[in-house]
Amino acid sequence: MQVEVDVSFGLPAFQMVGLPDASVRESRDRVRSAIRNSGFEFPPHRVTVNLAPADIRKAGSLFDLPIALGVLAAAGHITRRDIAGVLLLGELSLDGGIQTARGVLPIAAAARRHRCHALLLPHPNSSEAAVVEGLELYPVRSLTEAVSALNDPVAFRASPAAVLPEPATEIAGFDGDFADVHGQALARRAIEIAAAGGHNVLMIGPPGAGKTMMARRVATILPPLTFEEALEATSIHSVAGLLTTGTRLLRERPFRAPHHTISDVALVGGGQHPRPGEISLAHHGVLFLDEMPEFSRHVLEVLRQPVEEGSVRIARAARTAVFPARFMLIGAMNPCPCGFLDDPIRPCRCSPPQVARYASRLSGPLRDRLDLTLRVAGVPPRDLQDAQPGEASEVMRARVGAARDRQIARDGRLNARLQGKALRARAALDRGARTLMARALTRLSLSARGYDRVLRVSRTIADLSGTEQIERAHLAEALQYRGE
């Protein structure tokens, strides 16, 4: 985007062209007030601002600073002219101050790709932009500082105003640990398998069985974000305006748990000007849907494509936006409306038709995209009173990390992303496993997608055990998670 400003003789006017929307047109009043309150004289002539390219609609308040600096340059207050490689952005206050911006990290990365050598930006966003190497930063707090930075960049860099703020302190550790979970050996094992291979999980169990508790501790057994993953996740949070001021990169994997009243647009993203939704905010992390049948059927169905492809494409009349959405989906639900189906202590009050209707809220195609489905039984009173803690997250995290390292070294990706020939090549079955799979295809009526998912889970179980070929025991364990 380019901002061109022309000041010509004629009746005083401030005209903007280039398809500006309402938020951009309103900048005329902000720019005029900011220039006057910063001690400069607004030109008493005809001011024309062109936003190029003219065939793309412009939106947002980040054009304020470039427009104001263009007006001042046209009026002679900015003497430096060789600023072709400097990218300008920022929203102005009426007093000339510069507000914190949203989406600075991806803007800085784009500036580097387009061979810009410098970025003039709001001071609070400088830590975020400093992640991009090879880009000279001019962090400014006001319009006056911006003028000084352009007129004499050497003197500005030596001034206290150019000092970058310290990055936000990262808080180590988590709020919970799997040591807090008593019993539930089968569920813990299934979650460890899912975390090791990046698989999706559906937990079915009565209220109070610990489904939510375990889901919220999944992040404690996942390895830290790599630099590339952190850059992607931080960029998405920056675009959504969710970064804390001074934050450079996210260090822990995102965990998102939207309420069941969420709309499809809020979940997958969209709007008149497309913004990332919850599934993109969970990129490289965990998306937890508690009480999954309570979500709208339409909302759940829009998950099918992102779960399969790892991205979501939002098409609008003027543009198409693609947001990454590679997340680990964890769903939780009760076995019936009252929650106590097959409970040995508390009786179930639901009729068979009610149970069937409740289960049908999750469609077959969506369930087919969930790699592991497990029953989570209620915790016996003796386990609740047991003072002995369960296995700690640190121990589980070491096994998960070792299994992921094997997958990355072998294929450059997790098992959940293996497809086609790559999956067939890596998921070789021994003789006993092939015999078992032949029987399972008939008895479980596995679809082609379900067959592939059993192979992926089996491959992950083999990686956790450190074996290269999938054995009968690995396949048998994977098949027991396809029971629902």
N, C-alpha and C positions, 0 to 999 in steps of 0.2 A: 504494500500500500504506500502511496505517496501523497503528501499534502503540499499543494501549491497555493501560494498567496500572492495576490496582486493588489496594490494600492494605487488607485488612479484618481485624477481630479474629477469632481462631480459632486452631486448632492450626497451628504453622509448616508451611507447604507452598509449593511453587512450581509452579503449574499453568499450562500453555500450551494454548490452544485456537486454532482457525482453520486446521486442516490443516497443521501443521508437519511436515516430514520429519525424518529422523534428524539431519541437520546442524543444523537449527534447534533441535530438542529438546536437543541437546548444549550449546547456548549457556547453559542454566541453570547448569551448573557453571562455565563461563567467566565469566559475569556475576557470580555470587556471589563468586568468588575475586577478580575485578578490583575489585569495589566494596570489599571488605575490605582488599585490599592497596593501595588508593588512599587509605586513611585515613578512609573512610566506614563507617557502621554499616549492615549489611544488616538490613532490617526483620524483627523476630522474630514475624511474623504470617503470615497467609495472603496470598500474592501470586498474582494471576491476570493473565495476559498474554493479550490477544486480538489476533490478527493478522487484520486485515480487508483485503479482503472474505473472508468465511469459506469461500466455495465454491471458492477457488483454492488449490492446494497451494503452500506456501512452501518454498523451498530456498535454501541458501547461508548463509554466516556473516555477511553484511552486516547482519543484524538485531541483532547483539550490542550495538552502541552505542546504537541507539534503545531497546532493551529496558532496558539499564542506566540510561540517562538517564530513562526513564519511571519506573523503580523509585525513583531518587533524587528525582525530582520529586514522586512520591506520598509519599515519606518526608519531604519538606520541605526537601531540600538545594538544590533549584533553585527560586528565588523568581519568576523571570520566567515568565509564563504565555502571553504573546502570541507564540507560536512557530508559529502555524499555517502561515506561509509559509516555514518553514525545513525543508529536507530533511536528514535525518540518515542517515549510513551509515558502517559500519566494523566490522572484526573486532577483538575484544579479545584481548589476551594475559592470562595469569593475573596478571601484575604490574600490570595497568591500562594497558599500552601499546596503541597502535592500529596494526594491521598494514596494509601496503599492500593496496589493493583492486583488483579486476579489473572492467573495464567502466565506469569512472568517467565517461569522455567521453560515451558515449550516455546515461548517467544524468543528467549535467549538462544535456545538450540536452533531455531529456524534462522535467526540472525547469523549464527556461525555458519550454517549451511549455505547461506546466500552471500557469504564473503563480506559481511559487515565486520569492521574491526573494533567498533565501540558501541556501547549501549548506555544511553542516558535514561535513568529510571528512578522511581521513588526510592528513597533511602531505606525504608524498612524491607524492601524486596531484594536488596543487594546480596544478602546471604544466599538466597534462593538462586539468583542468577550466577553467583560465583562458582556453582557446580560446573558450569560450562567453561572449559578451558580455552585459552586463546582469544578471549573477548575482554577488551578493556572496558571497565565499568566507571560510570560517572554517577554516583548516588547523590541525589539532590533532594532537599526538603522543601524548597520553595522555587518560585519562578525566578527570583533574583539570583539564587544559586545556579539555576540552569543557564541563565544568561552569562554568568561569570565562567561557568565550565566551558561554554562554547567560545567565548571571546579569548580566554587565556587558559587552555587546558593544562599547561605545565604548572602554572601557579595554583590552579584549582586542585590538582593532584597532591600538591605539597601542603594544602591547607587542612585544618582539622575537619572541615566539612566532608572531605573525601574519605575519611577513615571508615572502613567497613565495620558494621556491628558484629559482635561475637555471635557465632551460631548458637541456637537454642540448645541447652543442655539436654542430652538424651538420658532418660530415666531407664536404668537397667532393670531387668526382671519383669515378672508378671504378677497380676493380682491373685492368680490361682495356680494350683499344681495338681497333677493327677494323683499325687499322694493323698489328696483330700477325698478321693473316690474310694469307697469301701466296696469290696466285692466286684461284681460285674466283669469277671475275667474275660468272657466271650466278647462283650462290647468293647472292652479296652483293646483286645487283640484286633478286632475288626477296624477300629479307628486307627490303630497303628499301621495296619496294612494300607488303609485309605491314604493316610498321611505320607507313607513311603512312596506310593505310586501316583499321588495326585488324583485319586478316585473320588467319585461322589457316593454319598452314604445316605440311607434312609433308616432312621431308628423308630421302631414301633414298640410302645410300651405304656403302662399305666401312669397316671399322674404321680409324681414323686419318685420315679424310678431312677432319676439322675440323667435324663437325656440332655436337658439344657446345661446342666453342670459339666458334663463331659464335652459337649460341643464347644462351650466357651473356653475349654482348656486345650483345644486342638492346637491353637497357636503356640502353646508352650512346648510342643514336641516338633514343630516345624523348624527347619534351619533358617538362619537369618537371610534376608534378601541379599542377593548379589548386587554389584554396582549397577549393572544394566537393569535388573528388576527394580531396584530402588529408584532409578531415574524414571522409569515408566510409571511406577505407582505414584511417585511424587508429582510428576507432570499432571496426572489425572486429578489428584487432589488440589493442585494449584489452579487448574481450570475451573474446578468446582468451588474454589474459594474456601477450602477447608484447612489450609496450612496455617499453623501458628506463626506469627511474625517472628522472623529470625531463623526459622527452620531451614536447613539445607536439604537433607534427604531423609526420607522415612527409613527407619532401621528395622522395625518389626513388621511382620506381614499384616496387612489390613484384616480386620474382622468386622463384618457388617451383619447386623441382625435387624432387618426392617420389620415393622409391625404388619400384621396380616391385613390391615386396612389400606395398604399401599396401593397406588394405581400402577397400571402397566407402564406409563410414561416415567413415573418416578423410579420404577424398578430397572427398566432397560435404558432409560434416557430418552431425550427428545425435547419437544417444545418448539415454539416458533423459531428460536435460535437454539439449535440442538446443544444440550448439555449432557454430561455423563450421568448415568443413573447408578443405582446401588450395585448392579453387577459389575460395572466398570470401576467403581470405587473399591470393590473387592478383588480387583485384578492382582494376581500373584498372592492372593490370600484366601480367606474363607468367607463364604456367604451362608449364613445360617437362617433357615426358615422354620421357626418354631410354630407348632400347631399348623402344619402345612395344609391340611384340608380346609382350614378356615380362610385361606387366601382365595380370592376370586378365581374361578376356573380360567377366565381369559388371562389373568395375570400369570398364572402358572404355565399356561400354554406358550406364552411368548418366551419362556425360558428354553424351549426345546432347541432352537437354532443356536443361541449363544453357548449353551452347554456343549453342543456338538462341535462348533467351529472355533470357539475361543474369542469371538469378536461379535459386535453388533453393528449393523449398517442401518442408519436412520436416513431415509430419503424424504426430502421436502421439495417443493416446487423449484426453489431457487438454488438449492445445494444438497449435497449428500455428505453426511459425516460418518466416519467409521471409528468406533471406540473399541479398544481392546477389552476383553472380558474373559480372561483365562483364570478361573477361580475354582476352588474346591467347594462343591455344593454339599451342605449337610442339612437334611430335613428331619423333622421330628413330628410324630403324630401319635394319637391314642389309637388303640385297636378298635374302638367303637365310640359312639357319642358320649357315653357316660365314662368310658375309660377303663372299665374293669372286666372286660371280656377275658375269660379263662383265668381270672385271678382266684387263687385258692382260698382267700379269706373274704374279700368283699364281693358280693353278688353283682352280676351284670343285670341291668334293668332294660336292656335294649332288645328289641325283637330282631329276628333274622333280616327282615327287609330294611330295618333301620341300619343295621351293621353293613349290609350290602350297599346301601345308598351312600353311607359315610365313606366306605372304601373306594367307591367309584368316583369320588371327587378328584382323585389322582388318576389321570387317564393312563391307559396302557402304554402309549408311546412315551409319555414322560417317565413312567416307572422303568421302561426299558432302557432309559438313559442313566439310571441310577445303578452304579456298579455293584454296590453292596446293600442288601436289605437285611436287617437283623432285628430279632426280637429282644427287647430289653425287659427282663423280668423285674418285678419289685424287689427291693432289698430286704432280706429277712431281718427281723429285729435283732438277732444275735450279731449280724454283721454291722448293724448300726451302733451297737454297744461295744464293738471290738475297737480297742484303742490302737491296734496295730495299723500304721498307715499303709496304703498301697504303694506300688512301685512309683518312684518319683519321675517327673517329666524329664529330668536331665538324663536319666538312663534310657528312657524311650527315645528321646531326641537323638541320642548317639546312634541307636540302631536305625532310626529313620534316616539320619544323615548318611550313614554308611551305605544303606540301600540306594539312596538317591545318587550318591557318588558313583556307584556301579552303573546305574542307568545312564547318567550323563557321559561317563567315560565310554560306554558302549554305543550309544545312539545319539548323544547330544540333546536328549529330551527325556521326559518322564514317561513311564509305561502307559499312562492314561492317554498319551497323545500318539501312540503307535497305531498305524493304520496300514492296510493293504499288505504289500509284499514285505515291508519292514516288520509288521506284526508276525506274519507267517514265518519269517526267517528267525526271529528271536524267540518265538513261543513254540519251540520244538518239543513234542511230547514223547516220552518213552513208551514202550509197548504197553505197559499196564495202564498208563494214563490215556492212551488212544482207545483202549478197550472201554474204559470207564466213560470217556467222552461220547463214544458211540451210543452207549445206553442212555446217557443223560440227554442227548439230543432228542431221543424219542420220548422218554418219560417226562421231561420238563418242558417239552415243546418250545425249545429255544428258537428265537428268531435269529436271523443272520447277525443283527446288531448284538443280541444277547450272547451269541456264541463268541463274538469278538471280545466282548467285555469279560467273559469268563476267562478267556486266554490272557487278557491283560492283567487281571487280578492274580491269576496263577503265576504269571511272570514276576509280579511283585512279591508274592509269597516266596518264590524261589530265590529272589534277590535278598530277601530278609534272612533266608537260611544260608545264603552264600553259595548256592549251587547254580550251575550254568544251564542244565536241562531241567525242564518241568517234570517232576515225578508224580506218581499217582496220588501221594499224600497231599501235594500242593494243589492238584486239581480238585481233589475231594473237598479240601477246605474252601476253595473258591466256589464250588457248586453249592455248598450249604448256605451261602449268602444270596442265592437266587431263589429261595424258597417261597417268597411272597409274590 
